[in-house]
Amino acid sequence: MSKRLFDNTKLAFELKSNNSLRKSLFLFNIIKYPLIVKLSSFLMRLFLKLKLPVTPIIKSLLFDQFCVGLNEKESMMTVKKLSKFNLKSILHYHVEGYESEKSFDDCLANTIKTIKSAAKTNNVPFTVFKPTGLGSLKLFHKIAQGSILNENEKSQLERIEKRFDSCFQICQKYCVKILIDSEESWIQPGVDLLVEKYMIKYNKDEALIYNTAQMYLKNKIKYLDHLLRLSKKKSFVPGVKIVRGAYMEKERLRAKKLGYEDPICKNKTETDDNFNNALRFLVKNLKSFNFMVGSHNEKSSYLLMELMKRNKIKTSNKHIWFAQLYGMSDQISFNIASLGYNVCKLLPYGPVEEVIPYLIRRAEENSSVRGQSSRELDLIKKEFNRRRINS
Ligand SMILES: Cc1cc2nc3c(=O)[nH]c(=O)nc-3n(C[C@H](O)[C@H](O)[C@H](O)COP(=O)(O)OP(=O)(O)OC[C@H]3O[C@@H](n4cnc5c(N)ncnc54)[C@H](O)[C@@H]3O)c2cc1C
């Protein structure tokens, strides 16, 4: 395959009008400056706390770039448009950071609603939830530490298990797969324990549930190996979504503050090696695993395509998925999908105020990742040039 595959901007931006490209150009030009992003993140949080009417500005600038709507009905319009390019969608009703039992129940109800909407079309094979949307972060932390739970915590855990289980039952009934987003490293072992329990129950002939592994963590290849051994012992198909990881600064800060070893790889090269080794591991063990690669990294995307070719794996193999976030790296999604690979766009939706933390993460990611926003900018400029020449 050509190493210039991702330079095809005509296909990558076919869904974008000149106006919406201009808006993206403006946004990526601003968020390439980390200082501006830091300041605007602070201001966004402050203005919302003070209940100042900033929602329309956030909606027009950030939300429309990275989210697909306020509800599933709006999101379905994007699903339909993407499907014309052989792109599937992952619908995500996005909430995070809730701490009350009522909000967990509301999140479950919304997740179930999303699963049912997904079931109405062949274009949404996956939905997703964040574990701390369905249960208390503090409790996951306690479980991760192996602490003994008091009576109140035991009943909280029972309620979380009920929410997880009813969500997976609905997924099974409607044949919609589900991704479990990963959390910070001090919470994640608590999530892993629970997700493994349900993978054993539901992932029989293929994976219905996909756990997430953040490959910026030094110990994650070991985790994949643990899943492989567990799956052989308990006869199930582990589903895994691998990503590099989105909470690096928070992780490093906490490790330093509490004086334990930094769990994150020493530098970007080590994270890249870890990520690419995970790809090799998963392709080698494809008989055991179903997996999704959530990444905007072009080299890793090429590597997976090469590995599939070298191992004579069909592009359409239903157990391998590429995925990118809505509003980012369309040059990867659209071009790979055109070659017949399975590709998903992750489409977050929800009320603007609820998705603010997600929007801030996307803005920070695009300013802190060297090359990410400049790559987006280069591609948008290239497409403008192409359109000008052809007009
Ligand atoms: C479909 C999808 C689902 C996702 N789900 C999750 C999720 O559940 N949980 C989650 O945490 N993230 C998730 N992410 C975000 C993901 O973890 C990354 O933050 C993001 O994709 C950027 O990484 P990249 O692979 O695209 O590549 P790149 O842009 O090449 O890599 C950037 C990443 O490299 C790592 N990195 C950067 N600098 C250093 C350094 N100095 N030392 C060590 N490592 C470094 C960081 O992880 C950084 O995010 C998801 C992404 C996608 C596309």
The ligand as a Gaussian input file, in Angstrom:
#p B3LYP/6-31G(d) Opt

LIG

0 1
 C      -11.414000       5.655000      19.181000
 C      -10.630000       6.208000      20.331000
 C      -10.972000       5.865000      21.638000
 C      -10.244000       6.374000      22.721000
 N      -10.566000       5.963000      23.992000
 C       -9.764000       6.349000      25.035000
 C       -9.976000       5.822000      26.355000
 O      -10.892000       5.038000      26.595000
 N       -9.120000       6.221000      27.336000
 C       -8.076000       7.078000      27.107000
 O       -7.297000       7.367000      28.038000
 N       -7.868000       7.593000      25.879000
 C       -8.683000       7.243000      24.835000
 N       -8.439000       7.747000      23.586000
 C       -7.416000       8.833000      23.399000
 C       -6.041000       8.218000      23.237000
 O       -5.634000       7.622000      24.446000
 C       -4.971000       9.253000      22.857000
 O       -4.944000      10.275000      23.804000
 C       -5.125000       9.871000      21.497000
 O       -5.688000       8.992000      20.582000
 C       -3.760000      10.333000      20.972000
 O       -2.903000       9.243000      20.731000
 P       -2.663000       8.627000      19.275000
 O       -2.499000       7.154000      19.316000
 O       -3.712000       9.135000      18.402000
 O       -1.248000       9.097000      18.752000
 P       -0.176000      10.182000      18.926000
 O       -0.763000      11.497000      18.608000
 O        0.980000       9.705000      18.150000
 O        0.245000      10.098000      20.459000
 C       -0.090000      10.978000      21.442000
 C       -0.100000      10.170000      22.721000
 O        1.217000       9.664000      23.010000
 C        1.442000       9.636000      24.397000
 N        2.570000      10.544000      24.718000
 C        2.760000      11.822000      24.258000
 N        3.888000      12.360000      24.784000
 C        4.421000      11.408000      25.592000
 C        5.563000      11.403000      26.454000
 N        6.376000      12.440000      26.564000
 N        5.801000      10.255000      27.166000
 C        4.991000       9.179000      27.061000
 N        3.890000       9.141000      26.274000
 C        3.600000      10.252000      25.553000
 C        0.139000      10.135000      25.048000
 O       -0.653000       9.002000      25.311000
 C       -0.487000      10.980000      23.953000
 O       -1.899000      11.086000      24.073000
 C       -9.160000       7.258000      22.500000
 C       -8.806000       7.592000      21.183000
 C       -9.515000       7.086000      20.103000
 C       -9.104000       7.463000      18.719000

